[in-house]
């Protein structure tokens, strides 16, 4: 006997809309969390654009006379500094990302069962969670 074919069920428009809404909420939450992580204060003295440029000049002066191992390290440091300078030039509109997050965070949190403590552990400020309607007693 040949295997029977199951009738494929079509998704309703409301189901499709709910899935699309969930994906959009996930994108907004992800963008905000990524921006928070990228802009997290680093320990130690903050590097300025000027100090990085100054160090790049020092590296360029030291490269010709450096032995091969030191040259390798200097080249890597130069690449790292250039990457940091590029990142410093790209400003993120954290306020807009935060507004998007606040608009969807409560629904997202309830749907995914994410607690206040989990958000806090990832560095989401208390004021942002309060604005989103996520409280300590949430999930």
LOTIRO-230260 format. One line per 4 residues: number of its first residue (from 1); their letters; for each residue x, y, z of C-alpha. Coordinates in steps of 0.02 Angstrom, whole numbers, padded with zeros to 5 digits. Each point is the difference from the previous one (the first is absolute). Example, Ala and Ser with C-alpha at 12.3 -4.5 7.8 and 13.67 -1.06 7.14 Angstrom:
<kolmars>
1 = AS = 00615,-00225,00390 | 00069,00172,-00033
</kolmars>
This chain:
<kolmars>
1 = XXXX = 00000,00000,00000 | 00077,00171,-00047 | 00025,00124,00141 | -00143,00121,00015
5 = XXXX = 00033,00182,-00033 | -00043,00120,00136 | -00099,00150,-00053 | 00107,00153,00019
9 = XXXX = -00077,00129,00112 | 00010,00180,-00049 | 00041,00129,00129 | -00133,00125,00039
13 = XXXX = 00034,00183,-00029 | -00007,00033,00187 | 00130,-00136,00031 | 00112,00074,-00133
17 = XXXX = -00021,00173,00075 | 00042,-00066,00174 | 00158,-00083,-00066 | 00052,00160,-00089
21 = XXXX = -00031,00101,00158 | 00106,-00121,00102 | 00143,00013,-00125 | -00010,00190,00003
25 = XXXX = 00000,00003,00190 | 00150,-00116,00001 | 00094,00113,-00121 | -00033,00155,00106
29 = XXXX = 00055,-00088,00160 | 00157,-00069,-00085 | 00051,00169,-00072 | -00019,00085,00169
33 = XXXX = 00097,-00135,00093 | 00139,00002,-00131 | 00013,00190,00013 | 00006,-00010,00190
37 = XXXX = 00140,-00127,-00009 | 00097,00099,-00130 | -00013,00160,00102 | 00035,-00077,00170
41 = XXXX = 00128,00101,00096 | 00171,-00081,00002 | 00111,-00009,00154 | 00150,00110,00012
45 = XXXX = 00043,00164,-00082 | -00106,00040,-00152 | 00091,00008,-00165 | -00029,00156,-00100
49 = XXXX = 00011,00018,-00188 | 00152,00111,00024 | 00091,-00126,00108 | -00034,-00139,-00126
53 = XXXX = 00064,00110,-00143 | 00155,00041,00101 | 00034,-00184,00032 | -00024,-00039,-00186
57 = XXXX = 00134,00129,-00040 | 00117,-00078,00128 | -00029,-00172,-00078 | 00038,00065,-00175
61 = XXXX = 00164,00074,00061 | 00049,-00161,00091 | -00044,-00123,-00139 | 00153,00023,-00115
65 = XXXX = 00128,-00033,00137 | -00095,-00136,00092 | 00054,-00182,-00004 | -00122,-00120,-00086
69 = XXXX = -00089,-00057,00158 | -00021,00178,00066 | -00057,00056,-00174 | -00134,-00135,00003
73 = XXXX = -00064,00063,00167 | 00003,00181,-00059 | -00096,-00043,-00159 | -00133,-00088,00103
77 = XXXX = -00011,00147,00120 | -00018,00117,-00150 | -00143,-00106,-00069 | -00086,-00001,00170
81 = XXXX = 00016,00189,00017 | -00068,00028,-00176 | -00149,-00109,00040 | -00031,00096,00162
85 = XXXX = 00009,00165,-00092 | -00128,-00059,-00127 | -00114,-00058,00140 | 00017,00169,00088
89 = XXXX = -00057,00088,-00160 | -00160,-00103,-00009 | -00120,00079,00123 | -00151,-00103,00050
93 = XXXX = -00166,00087,00037 | -00025,-00089,00165 | -00152,00107,00043 | -00095,-00060,-00155
97 = XXXX = 00047,-00181,00032 | -00053,00019,00182 | -00169,00073,-00053 | -00028,-00150,-00116
101 = XXXX = 00050,-00117,00141 | -00117,00082,00126 | -00144,-00017,-00123 | 00018,-00190,-00016
105 = XXXX = 00097,-00061,00152 | -00146,-00039,00114 | -00093,-00106,-00128 | 00161,-00084,-00053
109 = XXXX = 00048,-00033,00181 | -00169,-00076,00042 | -00005,-00106,-00157 | 00177,-00067,00027
113 = XXXX = -00008,-00011,00190 | 00146,00118,00027 | 00017,00070,00176 | 00048,00172,00060
117 = XXXX = 00159,-00075,00072 | 00051,-00070,-00169 | -00019,00170,-00083 | 00100,00082,00140
121 = XXXX = 00139,-00129,-00014 | 00020,00047,-00183 | 00018,00182,00049 | -00171,00071,-00041
125 = XXXX = -00022,00152,00114 | -00136,-00003,00132 | -00076,00159,-00071 | -00018,-00081,-00171
129 = XXXX = -00084,-00154,00074 | -00118,00110,00099 | -00044,00098,-00157 | -00037,-00165,-00086
133 = XXXX = -00110,-00057,00143 | 00114,-00140,00057 | 00008,-00009,00188 | 00095,-00107,00125
137 = XXX = -00151,-00113,00019 | -00006,-00032,-00188 | 00019,-00180,-00058
</kolmars>
